[in-house]
Amino acid sequence: MTAFNKTARKGTPDYDLLTDELTNSYVDYYVYSSIKKGEPFPSFAMSNLGANTRRLQKRLDGLKREQSAKNAHCLTGAQS
C-alpha cells in the first residue's frame, strides 16, 4: 500500500503493487468516494497498518505457543 501511494503521488500509480484484496479495497473506495482514480490511499487507511501487524503477530505467537504446549503434552504421554 505504501509503495502504491508513492507511485500514485508521482502521478503514475502502479496497480501491480497491490494485492488482490487491496485492489478490491481501492476500487471500492474509489467507486464510493470523491477521489479520482490514481490518487493514493487516504491517510486513515494507512494509519493503522502497524497496529494491525503487531496485533496479528501477537496472535500468531500465542497460537504457536499454544500448539507447542499441546505437542509437548502429547510427546510426554501425559493425559488430560
C-alpha positions as CSV (number, residue, x, y, z in Angstrom):
1,M,0.0,0.0,0.0
2,T,2.8,2.4,0.8
3,A,4.7,1.6,-2.4
4,F,1.5,2.2,-4.4
5,N,0.9,5.5,-2.6
6,K,4.4,6.7,-3.6
7,T,3.7,5.9,-7.3
8,A,0.3,7.4,-7.1
9,R,1.6,10.7,-5.7
10,K,4.1,10.8,-8.6
11,G,1.2,10.6,-11.0
12,T,1.8,7.1,-12.3
13,P,0.0,4.7,-10.0
14,D,1.4,1.1,-10.3
15,Y,-1.6,-1.2,-9.6
16,D,0.6,-4.2,-9.8
17,L,2.0,-3.3,-6.3
18,L,-1.4,-4.0,-4.8
19,T,-2.6,-7.4,-3.6
20,D,-6.0,-8.6,-4.9
21,E,-7.5,-7.7,-1.5
22,L,-6.0,-4.2,-1.6
23,T,-7.1,-3.7,-5.2
24,N,-10.6,-4.6,-4.3
25,S,-10.4,-2.2,-1.3
26,Y,-9.1,0.6,-3.5
27,V,-11.8,0.0,-6.2
28,D,-14.5,0.0,-3.5
29,Y,-13.1,3.2,-2.0
30,Y,-12.7,4.8,-5.5
31,V,-16.3,3.9,-6.5
32,Y,-17.9,5.1,-3.3
33,S,-15.9,8.3,-2.7
34,S,-15.0,11.5,-4.4
35,I,-11.3,10.7,-5.1
36,K,-10.1,10.4,-8.7
37,K,-8.7,7.1,-10.0
38,G,-5.0,7.0,-9.5
39,E,-4.9,9.0,-6.2
40,P,-3.2,7.4,-3.3
41,F,-5.0,5.7,-0.4
42,P,-6.2,8.1,2.2
43,S,-4.2,8.6,5.3
44,F,-6.7,6.9,7.6
45,A,-6.3,3.7,5.5
46,M,-2.5,3.9,6.2
47,S,-2.6,4.9,9.8
48,N,-3.5,1.6,11.4
49,L,-1.3,-0.8,9.4
50,G,1.4,-1.0,12.1
51,A,-1.1,-1.7,14.8
52,N,-2.8,-4.4,12.8
53,T,0.5,-6.0,12.1
54,R,1.5,-6.0,15.7
55,R,-1.9,-7.4,16.8
56,L,-1.8,-10.2,14.3
57,Q,1.8,-11.1,15.1
58,K,0.9,-11.3,18.8
59,R,-2.0,-13.5,17.9
60,L,0.2,-15.8,15.8
61,D,2.9,-16.0,18.6
62,G,0.2,-17.0,21.0
63,L,-1.1,-19.7,18.7
64,K,2.4,-21.0,18.2
65,R,3.0,-21.2,21.9
66,E,-0.4,-23.0,22.4
67,Q,0.5,-25.5,19.7
68,S,4.0,-26.1,21.1
69,A,2.4,-26.7,24.5
70,K,0.0,-29.2,23.0
71,N,2.8,-31.0,21.2
72,A,4.9,-31.2,24.3
73,H,1.9,-32.5,26.2
74,C,1.4,-35.3,23.6
75,L,5.1,-36.2,23.5
76,T,5.4,-36.7,27.2
77,G,2.4,-39.0,27.2
78,A,0.6,-37.0,29.8
79,Q,-3.2,-37.5,29.9
80,S,-5.7,-34.8,30.5
